[in-house]
Amino acid sequence: MAGIQSYKPIISSVTQVRVLLIGPVGAGKSSFFNSINSIFRGHVTSQAIAGSSGTSLTTQYRTYHVKAGRDGKPLPIILCDTMGMEESTGAGLNVDDISSILKGHIIDRYQFNSAVPLQAEHQGYNMTPGVQDKIHCVCYVIDANKVSIMPTKLEEKLTAIRRKVNLMGIPQLVLLTKVDEACPTVAQNLKDVYHSPYIRTMAKEVSQRVGVPLSCVLPVKNYSEELELDQCCDILLLTAVNQMLRFADNYFDDIGDQFSHDMQIRGAAVPQYNSMAVFDARALGAAAQGTNLGARVPKY
Protein backbone atom coordinates (compact mmCIF):
# COMPACT_ATOMS: atom_id res chain seq x y z
CA MET A 1 0.00 0.00 0.00
CA ALA A 2 2.82 2.40 0.85
CA GLY A 3 4.34 1.94 -2.60
CA ILE A 4 1.07 2.85 -4.28
CA GLN A 5 0.57 5.90 -2.08
CA SER A 6 4.09 7.19 -2.72
CA TYR A 7 4.08 6.50 -6.47
CA LYS A 8 4.67 9.48 -8.77
CA PRO A 9 4.32 9.38 -12.58
CA ILE A 10 7.60 10.04 -14.41
CA ILE A 11 5.95 12.89 -16.31
CA SER A 12 5.69 15.95 -14.11
CA SER A 13 2.58 17.27 -15.86
CA VAL A 14 0.66 14.15 -14.76
CA THR A 15 -0.21 13.72 -11.09
CA GLN A 16 -2.53 10.71 -11.40
CA VAL A 17 -2.47 7.68 -13.67
CA ARG A 18 -5.72 7.04 -15.52
CA VAL A 19 -6.69 3.39 -15.89
CA LEU A 20 -9.67 2.47 -18.07
CA LEU A 21 -11.80 -0.52 -17.04
CA ILE A 22 -13.54 -2.27 -19.95
CA GLY A 23 -15.55 -5.47 -19.89
CA PRO A 24 -18.88 -7.25 -20.28
CA VAL A 25 -21.89 -6.51 -18.12
CA GLY A 26 -21.47 -7.99 -14.65
CA ALA A 27 -17.76 -8.78 -14.98
CA GLY A 28 -16.86 -6.66 -11.94
CA LYS A 29 -15.56 -3.30 -13.20
CA SER A 30 -17.41 -1.15 -10.66
CA SER A 31 -16.83 -3.78 -7.97
CA PHE A 32 -13.09 -3.57 -8.60
CA PHE A 33 -13.12 0.15 -7.81
CA ASN A 34 -15.24 -0.49 -4.72
CA SER A 35 -12.76 -3.14 -3.60
CA ILE A 36 -9.70 -0.91 -4.04
CA ASN A 37 -11.54 1.92 -2.33
CA SER A 38 -12.41 -0.43 0.54
CA ILE A 39 -8.76 -1.38 1.10
CA PHE A 40 -7.63 2.23 1.44
CA ARG A 41 -10.66 3.24 3.50
CA GLY A 42 -10.02 0.37 5.89
CA HIS A 43 -13.49 -1.13 5.60
CA VAL A 44 -15.80 -2.49 2.90
CA THR A 45 -17.47 0.28 0.92
CA SER A 46 -19.73 0.48 -2.13
CA GLN A 47 -19.44 3.93 -3.68
CA ALA A 48 -19.90 2.79 -7.29
CA ILE A 49 -23.18 1.15 -8.26
CA ALA A 50 -22.52 -2.58 -8.62
CA GLY A 51 -24.57 -5.74 -8.72
CA SER A 52 -26.14 -8.33 -11.01
CA SER A 53 -28.33 -7.32 -13.93
CA GLY A 54 -29.00 -8.32 -17.51
CA THR A 55 -27.96 -4.86 -18.67
CA SER A 56 -25.24 -2.50 -17.49
CA LEU A 57 -25.85 -0.79 -14.14
CA THR A 58 -23.20 1.75 -15.11
CA THR A 59 -24.68 4.16 -17.64
CA GLN A 60 -22.26 7.07 -17.15
CA TYR A 61 -18.54 7.44 -17.71
CA ARG A 62 -17.08 7.77 -14.21
CA THR A 63 -13.58 8.76 -13.17
CA TYR A 64 -13.19 7.48 -9.61
CA HIS A 65 -10.55 8.88 -7.27
CA VAL A 66 -9.36 6.68 -4.43
CA LYS A 67 -8.43 8.34 -1.13
CA ALA A 68 -6.07 7.07 1.55
CA GLY A 69 -8.67 7.13 4.30
CA ARG A 70 -11.88 9.12 4.56
CA ASP A 71 -10.11 12.49 4.76
CA GLY A 72 -6.85 11.37 3.20
CA LYS A 73 -5.07 12.52 0.07
CA PRO A 74 -6.18 11.13 -3.30
CA LEU A 75 -4.01 8.26 -4.51
CA PRO A 76 -1.98 8.70 -7.72
CA ILE A 77 -4.45 6.58 -9.70
CA ILE A 78 -7.88 7.25 -11.21
CA LEU A 79 -10.05 4.25 -12.13
CA CYS A 80 -12.22 5.10 -15.14
CA ASP A 81 -15.40 3.04 -15.21
CA THR A 82 -17.39 2.43 -18.39
CA MET A 83 -20.74 1.06 -19.39
CA GLY A 84 -20.72 -2.73 -19.64
CA MET A 85 -20.29 -4.37 -23.05
CA GLU A 86 -23.19 -6.40 -24.43
CA GLU A 87 -23.43 -8.95 -27.20
CA SER A 88 -26.25 -7.24 -29.11
CA THR A 89 -25.61 -4.51 -31.65
CA GLY A 90 -26.73 -1.11 -30.35
CA ALA A 91 -26.64 -2.25 -26.73
CA GLY A 92 -24.09 -1.62 -24.00
CA LEU A 93 -20.88 0.34 -24.50
CA ASN A 94 -20.56 1.79 -28.00
CA VAL A 95 -17.17 0.70 -29.38
CA ASP A 96 -16.87 4.03 -31.20
CA ASP A 97 -16.82 5.83 -27.83
CA ILE A 98 -13.59 4.06 -26.89
CA SER A 99 -11.37 6.25 -29.05
CA SER A 100 -12.82 9.40 -27.46
CA ILE A 101 -12.21 7.99 -23.98
CA LEU A 102 -8.64 6.93 -24.77
CA LYS A 103 -7.81 10.37 -26.17
CA GLY A 104 -9.29 12.16 -23.15
CA HIS A 105 -12.23 13.76 -24.93
CA ILE A 106 -14.92 12.33 -22.62
CA ILE A 107 -15.40 13.97 -19.23
CA ASP A 108 -16.63 12.55 -15.94
CA ARG A 109 -20.36 11.74 -15.74
CA TYR A 110 -20.90 11.69 -19.49
CA GLN A 111 -24.14 9.77 -20.15
CA PHE A 112 -23.45 6.93 -22.58
CA ASN A 113 -25.73 6.43 -25.58
CA SER A 114 -25.45 2.90 -26.96
CA ALA A 115 -26.87 3.95 -30.33
CA VAL A 116 -24.87 7.13 -30.93
CA PRO A 117 -21.23 7.78 -29.91
CA LEU A 118 -20.11 11.10 -28.46
CA GLN A 119 -19.79 13.88 -31.05
CA ALA A 120 -17.34 16.81 -30.94
CA GLU A 121 -20.18 19.33 -30.67
CA HIS A 122 -21.55 17.71 -27.49
CA GLN A 123 -21.18 19.78 -24.31
CA GLY A 124 -19.44 16.87 -22.62
CA TYR A 125 -16.65 16.79 -25.21
CA ASN A 126 -13.18 17.93 -24.11
CA MET A 127 -11.76 19.62 -27.20
CA THR A 128 -8.19 20.04 -25.92
CA PRO A 129 -7.21 17.12 -23.69
CA GLY A 130 -3.73 17.03 -22.20
CA VAL A 131 -1.61 14.00 -21.31
CA GLN A 132 -3.21 14.03 -17.86
CA ASP A 133 -6.68 13.57 -19.44
CA LYS A 134 -5.75 10.60 -21.60
CA ILE A 135 -5.84 6.93 -20.66
CA HIS A 136 -2.46 5.54 -19.60
CA CYS A 137 -3.40 1.87 -19.13
CA VAL A 138 -6.37 -0.26 -20.22
CA CYS A 139 -7.70 -3.18 -18.17
CA TYR A 140 -10.13 -5.69 -19.63
CA VAL A 141 -12.27 -7.09 -16.81
CA ILE A 142 -13.38 -10.67 -17.54
CA ASP A 143 -15.45 -13.04 -15.39
CA ALA A 144 -13.51 -16.32 -14.93
CA ASN A 145 -16.81 -18.23 -15.03
CA LYS A 146 -17.62 -16.96 -18.52
CA VAL A 147 -14.32 -17.17 -20.37
CA SER A 148 -15.19 -20.40 -22.17
CA ILE A 149 -18.71 -19.30 -23.03
CA MET A 150 -17.89 -15.79 -24.22
CA PRO A 151 -20.25 -15.03 -27.12
CA THR A 152 -18.61 -14.56 -30.52
CA LYS A 153 -20.13 -11.08 -30.95
CA LEU A 154 -18.70 -9.98 -27.61
CA GLU A 155 -15.28 -11.35 -28.50
CA GLU A 156 -15.43 -9.43 -31.77
CA LYS A 157 -16.17 -6.21 -29.88
CA LEU A 158 -13.20 -6.83 -27.61
CA THR A 159 -11.00 -7.41 -30.66
CA ALA A 160 -12.18 -4.13 -32.21
CA ILE A 161 -11.43 -2.27 -28.98
CA ARG A 162 -8.00 -3.88 -28.67
CA ARG A 163 -7.12 -2.70 -32.19
CA LYS A 164 -7.94 0.89 -31.20
CA VAL A 165 -5.88 0.60 -28.02
CA ASN A 166 -2.94 -0.93 -29.89
CA LEU A 167 -2.92 1.91 -32.41
CA MET A 168 -2.48 4.37 -29.55
CA GLY A 169 0.28 2.37 -27.91
CA ILE A 170 -1.50 2.03 -24.58
CA PRO A 171 -0.44 -0.91 -22.34
CA GLN A 172 -3.12 -3.48 -21.57
CA LEU A 173 -3.91 -5.90 -18.76
CA VAL A 174 -6.68 -8.39 -18.03
CA LEU A 175 -8.34 -8.69 -14.63
CA LEU A 176 -9.70 -12.23 -14.27
CA THR A 177 -12.45 -11.76 -11.69
CA LYS A 178 -14.57 -14.10 -9.56
CA VAL A 179 -11.80 -16.71 -9.37
CA ASP A 180 -13.29 -18.02 -6.13
CA GLU A 181 -16.60 -18.75 -7.86
CA ALA A 182 -14.86 -20.45 -10.78
CA CYS A 183 -12.73 -22.85 -8.72
CA PRO A 184 -13.83 -24.65 -5.51
CA THR A 185 -10.21 -25.04 -4.40
CA VAL A 186 -9.65 -21.29 -4.61
CA ALA A 187 -12.97 -20.69 -2.85
CA GLN A 188 -11.66 -22.68 0.12
CA ASN A 189 -8.29 -20.93 0.15
CA LEU A 190 -7.59 -17.86 -1.97
CA LYS A 191 -3.85 -18.44 -1.51
CA ASP A 192 -4.11 -21.35 -3.94
CA VAL A 193 -5.16 -19.16 -6.87
CA TYR A 194 -1.75 -19.37 -8.59
CA HIS A 195 -1.59 -23.14 -7.98
CA SER A 196 -5.03 -23.94 -9.41
CA PRO A 197 -4.83 -25.84 -12.74
CA TYR A 198 -8.34 -24.64 -13.61
CA ILE A 199 -7.54 -20.95 -13.05
CA ARG A 200 -4.35 -21.37 -15.06
CA THR A 201 -6.38 -22.89 -17.91
CA MET A 202 -8.86 -19.99 -17.78
CA ALA A 203 -6.01 -17.49 -17.71
CA LYS A 204 -4.45 -19.08 -20.79
CA GLU A 205 -7.77 -19.09 -22.60
CA VAL A 206 -8.58 -15.44 -21.84
CA SER A 207 -5.02 -14.55 -22.85
CA GLN A 208 -5.66 -16.05 -26.28
CA ARG A 209 -9.16 -14.62 -26.66
CA VAL A 210 -8.24 -11.07 -25.68
CA GLY A 211 -4.80 -11.22 -27.26
CA VAL A 212 -2.48 -10.35 -24.35
CA PRO A 213 0.45 -12.32 -22.89
CA LEU A 214 -0.33 -14.69 -20.02
CA SER A 215 1.79 -12.53 -17.72
CA CYS A 216 -0.72 -9.71 -18.29
CA VAL A 217 -3.64 -11.74 -16.90
CA LEU A 218 -4.15 -11.05 -13.20
CA PRO A 219 -6.57 -13.08 -11.05
CA VAL A 220 -8.53 -11.05 -8.51
CA LYS A 221 -11.42 -11.43 -6.13
CA ASN A 222 -13.57 -8.36 -5.57
CA TYR A 223 -15.39 -7.72 -2.33
CA SER A 224 -19.03 -8.65 -2.94
CA GLU A 225 -20.56 -10.36 0.07
CA GLU A 226 -17.92 -9.76 2.75
CA LEU A 227 -18.42 -7.32 5.61
CA GLU A 228 -14.76 -7.23 6.63
CA LEU A 229 -11.51 -6.96 4.69
CA ASP A 230 -9.42 -10.05 3.96
CA GLN A 231 -5.63 -9.97 3.60
CA CYS A 232 -5.46 -12.57 0.81
CA CYS A 233 -8.07 -10.70 -1.19
CA ASP A 234 -6.20 -7.42 -0.63
CA ILE A 235 -2.91 -8.88 -1.88
CA LEU A 236 -4.41 -9.89 -5.23
CA LEU A 237 -6.15 -6.54 -5.65
CA LEU A 238 -3.08 -4.48 -4.74
CA THR A 239 -0.90 -6.61 -7.02
CA ALA A 240 -3.21 -5.61 -9.87
CA VAL A 241 -2.92 -1.91 -8.98
CA ASN A 242 0.88 -2.19 -8.82
CA GLN A 243 0.92 -3.65 -12.33
CA MET A 244 -1.32 -0.85 -13.59
CA LEU A 245 1.16 1.72 -12.31
CA ARG A 246 4.10 -0.14 -13.86
CA PHE A 247 2.34 -0.34 -17.20
CA ALA A 248 1.46 3.35 -17.04
CA ASP A 249 5.18 4.06 -16.58
CA ASN A 250 5.78 2.12 -19.80
CA TYR A 251 3.32 4.42 -21.54
CA PHE A 252 5.08 7.52 -20.22
CA ASP A 253 8.44 6.09 -21.32
CA ASP A 254 7.05 5.68 -24.83
CA ILE A 255 5.92 9.31 -24.83
CA GLY A 256 9.46 10.35 -23.94
CA ASP A 257 10.94 8.14 -26.65
CA GLN A 258 8.49 9.49 -29.22
CA PHE A 259 9.30 13.07 -28.22
CA SER A 260 13.03 12.45 -28.65
CA HIS A 261 12.43 10.71 -31.98
CA ASP A 262 10.32 13.58 -33.31
CA MET A 263 12.91 16.11 -32.25
CA GLN A 264 15.66 14.21 -34.05
CA ILE A 265 13.62 13.99 -37.24
CA ARG A 266 13.10 17.74 -37.17
CA GLY A 267 16.81 18.25 -36.66
CA ALA A 268 16.37 19.91 -33.29
CA ALA A 269 18.53 19.27 -30.26
CA VAL A 270 16.96 16.74 -27.92
CA PRO A 271 16.66 18.16 -24.38
CA GLN A 272 17.89 16.05 -21.49
CA TYR A 273 15.30 14.65 -19.10
CA ASN A 274 16.40 16.92 -16.28
CA SER A 275 15.90 20.07 -18.36
CA MET A 276 12.62 19.25 -20.04
CA ALA A 277 9.44 21.01 -18.99
CA VAL A 278 7.36 17.87 -19.32
CA PHE A 279 9.69 15.21 -17.91
CA ASP A 280 11.71 15.23 -14.71
CA ALA A 281 14.71 13.44 -13.27
CA ARG A 282 12.60 10.69 -11.69
CA ALA A 283 12.50 9.05 -15.11
CA LEU A 284 16.16 8.13 -14.76
CA GLY A 285 15.88 6.32 -11.47
CA ALA A 286 12.29 5.79 -10.37
CA ALA A 287 12.70 2.04 -10.22
CA ALA A 288 15.55 2.35 -7.71
CA GLN A 289 14.13 5.10 -5.52
CA GLY A 290 11.99 3.04 -3.17
CA THR A 291 8.63 3.06 -4.94
CA ASN A 292 8.03 -0.44 -3.55
CA LEU A 293 6.63 -1.52 -6.88
CA GLY A 294 9.45 -3.98 -7.49
CA ALA A 295 7.88 -7.09 -6.01
CA ARG A 296 7.46 -9.86 -8.51
CA VAL A 297 4.00 -10.83 -9.67
CA PRO A 298 3.45 -14.52 -8.85
CA LYS A 299 3.38 -16.92 -11.78
CA TYR A 300 0.68 -19.48 -12.36
C-alpha positions in Angstrom: 0.0 0.0 0.0 2.8 2.4 0.9 4.3 1.9 -2.6 1.1 2.9 -4.3 0.6 5.9 -2.1 4.1 7.2 -2.7 4.1 6.5 -6.5 4.7 9.5 -8.8 4.3 9.4 -12.6 7.6 10.0 -14.4 5.9 12.9 -16.3 5.7 15.9 -14.1 2.6 17.3 -15.9 0.7 14.2 -14.8 -0.2 13.7 -11.1 -2.5 10.7 -11.4 -2.5 7.7 -13.7 -5.7 7.0 -15.5 -6.7 3.4 -15.9 -9.7 2.5 -18.1 -11.8 -0.5 -17.0 -13.5 -2.3 -20.0 -15.5 -5.5 -19.9 -18.9 -7.3 -20.3 -21.9 -6.5 -18.1 -21.5 -8.0 -14.6 -17.8 -8.8 -15.0 -16.9 -6.7 -11.9 -15.6 -3.3 -13.2 -17.4 -1.2 -10.7 -16.8 -3.8 -8.0 -13.1 -3.6 -8.6 -13.1 0.1 -7.8 -15.2 -0.5 -4.7 -12.8 -3.1 -3.6 -9.7 -0.9 -4.0 -11.5 1.9 -2.3 -12.4 -0.4 0.5 -8.8 -1.4 1.1 -7.6 2.2 1.4 -10.7 3.2 3.5 -10.0 0.4 5.9 -13.5 -1.1 5.6 -15.8 -2.5 2.9 -17.5 0.3 0.9 -19.7 0.5 -2.1 -19.4 3.9 -3.7 -19.9 2.8 -7.3 -23.2 1.1 -8.3 -22.5 -2.6 -8.6 -24.6 -5.7 -8.7 -26.1 -8.3 -11.0 -28.3 -7.3 -13.9 -29.0 -8.3 -17.5 -28.0 -4.9 -18.7 -25.2 -2.5 -17.5 -25.9 -0.8 -14.1 -23.2 1.7 -15.1 -24.7 4.2 -17.6 -22.3 7.1 -17.1 -18.5 7.4 -17.7 -17.1 7.8 -14.2 -13.6 8.8 -13.2 -13.2 7.5 -9.6 -10.6 8.9 -7.3 -9.4 6.7 -4.4 -8.4 8.3 -1.1 -6.1 7.1 1.5 -8.7 7.1 4.3 -11.9 9.1 4.6 -10.1 12.5 4.8 -6.8 11.4 3.2 -5.1 12.5 0.1 -6.2 11.1 -3.3 -4.0 8.3 -4.5 -2.0 8.7 -7.7 -4.5 6.6 -9.7 -7.9 7.2 -11.2 -10.1 4.3 -12.1 -12.2 5.1 -15.1 -15.4 3.0 -15.2 -17.4 2.4 -18.4 -20.7 1.1 -19.4 -20.7 -2.7 -19.6 -20.3 -4.4 -23.0 -23.2 -6.4 -24.4 -23.4 -8.9 -27.2 -26.2 -7.2 -29.1 -25.6 -4.5 -31.7 -26.7 -1.1 -30.4 -26.6 -2.3 -26.7 -24.1 -1.6 -24.0 -20.9 0.3 -24.5 -20.6 1.8 -28.0 -17.2 0.7 -29.4 -16.9 4.0 -31.2 -16.8 5.8 -27.8 -13.6 4.1 -26.9 -11.4 6.3 -29.1 -12.8 9.4 -27.5 -12.2 8.0 -24.0 -8.6 6.9 -24.8 -7.8 10.4 -26.2 -9.3 12.2 -23.1 -12.2 13.8 -24.9 -14.9 12.3 -22.6 -15.4 14.0 -19.2 -16.6 12.6 -15.9 -20.4 11.7 -15.7 -20.9 11.7 -19.5 -24.1 9.8 -20.2 -23.5 6.9 -22.6 -25.7 6.4 -25.6 -25.5 2.9 -27.0 -26.9 3.9 -30.3 -24.9 7.1 -30.9 -21.2 7.8 -29.9 -20.1 11.1 -28.5 -19.8 13.9 -31.1 -17.3 16.8 -30.9 -20.2 19.3 -30.7 -21.5 17.7 -27.5 -21.2 19.8 -24.3 -19.4 16.9 -22.6 -16.6 16.8 -25.2 -13.2 17.9 -24.1 -11.8 19.6 -27.2 -8.2 20.0 -25.9 -7.2 17.1 -23.7 -3.7 17.0 -22.2 -1.6 14.0 -21.3 -3.2 14.0 -17.9 -6.7 13.6 -19.4 -5.8 10.6 -21.6 -5.8 6.9 -20.7 -2.5 5.5 -19.6 -3.4 1.9 -19.1 -6.4 -0.3 -20.2 -7.7 -3.2 -18.2 -10.1 -5.7 -19.6 -12.3 -7.1 -16.8 -13.4 -10.7 -17.5 -15.4 -13.0 -15.4 -13.5 -16.3 -14.9 -16.8 -18.2 -15.0 -17.6 -17.0 -18.5 -14.3 -17.2 -20.4 -15.2 -20.4 -22.2 -18.7 -19.3 -23.0 -17.9 -15.8 -24.2 -20.3 -15.0 -27.1 -18.6 -14.6 -30.5 -20.1 -11.1 -30.9 -18.7 -10.0 -27.6 -15.3 -11.3 -28.5 -15.4 -9.4 -31.8 -16.2 -6.2 -29.9 -13.2 -6.8 -27.6 -11.0 -7.4 -30.7 -12.2 -4.1 -32.2 -11.4 -2.3 -29.0 -8.0 -3.9 -28.7 -7.1 -2.7 -32.2 -7.9 0.9 -31.2 -5.9 0.6 -28.0 -2.9 -0.9 -29.9 -2.9 1.9 -32.4 -2.5 4.4 -29.6 0.3 2.4 -27.9 -1.5 2.0 -24.6 -0.4 -0.9 -22.3 -3.1 -3.5 -21.6 -3.9 -5.9 -18.8 -6.7 -8.4 -18.0 -8.3 -8.7 -14.6 -9.7 -12.2 -14.3 -12.4 -11.8 -11.7 -14.6 -14.1 -9.6 -11.8 -16.7 -9.4 -13.3 -18.0 -6.1 -16.6 -18.8 -7.9 -14.9 -20.4 -10.8 -12.7 -22.9 -8.7 -13.8 -24.7 -5.5 -10.2 -25.0 -4.4 -9.7 -21.3 -4.6 -13.0 -20.7 -2.8 -11.7 -22.7 0.1 -8.3 -20.9 0.1 -7.6 -17.9 -2.0 -3.8 -18.4 -1.5 -4.1 -21.3 -3.9 -5.2 -19.2 -6.9 -1.8 -19.4 -8.6 -1.6 -23.1 -8.0 -5.0 -23.9 -9.4 -4.8 -25.8 -12.7 -8.3 -24.6 -13.6 -7.5 -21.0 -13.0 -4.3 -21.4 -15.1 -6.4 -22.9 -17.9 -8.9 -20.0 -17.8 -6.0 -17.5 -17.7 -4.5 -19.1 -20.8 -7.8 -19.1 -22.6 -8.6 -15.4 -21.8 -5.0 -14.6 -22.8 -5.7 -16.1 -26.3 -9.2 -14.6 -26.7 -8.2 -11.1 -25.7 -4.8 -11.2 -27.3 -2.5 -10.4 -24.3 0.5 -12.3 -22.9 -0.3 -14.7 -20.0 1.8 -12.5 -17.7 -0.7 -9.7 -18.3 -3.6 -11.7 -16.9 -4.1 -11.0 -13.2 -6.6 -13.1 -11.1 -8.5 -11.1 -8.5 -11.4 -11.4 -6.1 -13.6 -8.4 -5.6 -15.4 -7.7 -2.3 -19.0 -8.6 -2.9 -20.6 -10.4 0.1 -17.9 -9.8 2.7 -18.4 -7.3 5.6 -14.8 -7.2 6.6 -11.5 -7.0 4.7 -9.4 -10.0 4.0 -5.6 -10.0 3.6 -5.5 -12.6 0.8 -8.1 -10.7 -1.2 -6.2 -7.4 -0.6 -2.9 -8.9 -1.9 -4.4 -9.9 -5.2 -6.1 -6.5 -5.7 -3.1 -4.5 -4.7 -0.9 -6.6 -7.0 -3.2 -5.6 -9.9 -2.9 -1.9 -9.0 0.9 -2.2 -8.8 0.9 -3.7 -12.3 -1.3 -0.9 -13.6 1.2 1.7 -12.3 4.1 -0.1 -13.9 2.3 -0.3 -17.2 1.5 3.4 -17.0 5.2 4.1 -16.6 5.8 2.1 -19.8 3.3 4.4 -21.5 5.1 7.5 -20.2 8.4 6.1 -21.3 7.0 5.7 -24.8 5.9 9.3 -24.8 9.5 10.4 -23.9 10.9 8.1 -26.6 8.5 9.5 -29.2 9.3 13.1 -28.2 13.0 12.4 -28.7 12.4 10.7 -32.0 10.3 13.6 -33.3 12.9 16.1 -32.2 15.7 14.2 -34.0 13.6 14.0 -37.2 13.1 17.7 -37.2 16.8 18.3 -36.7 16.4 19.9 -33.3 18.5 19.3 -30.3 17.0 16.7 -27.9 16.7 18.2 -24.4 17.9 16.0 -21.5 15.3 14.6 -19.1 16.4 16.9 -16.3 15.9 20.1 -18.4 12.6 19.3 -20.0 9.4 21.0 -19.0 7.4 17.9 -19.3 9.7 15.2 -17.9 11.7 15.2 -14.7 14.7 13.4 -13.3 12.6 10.7 -11.7 12.5 9.1 -15.1 16.2 8.1 -14.8 15.9 6.3 -11.5 12.3 5.8 -10.4 12.7 2.0 -10.2 15.5 2.4 -7.7 14.1 5.1 -5.5 12.0 3.0 -3.2 8.6 3.1 -4.9 8.0 -0.4 -3.5 6.6 -1.5 -6.9 9.5 -4.0 -7.5 7.9 -7.1 -6.0 7.5 -9.9 -8.5 4.0 -10.8 -9.7 3.5 -14.5 -8.8 3.4 -16.9 -11.8 0.7 -19.5 -12.4 
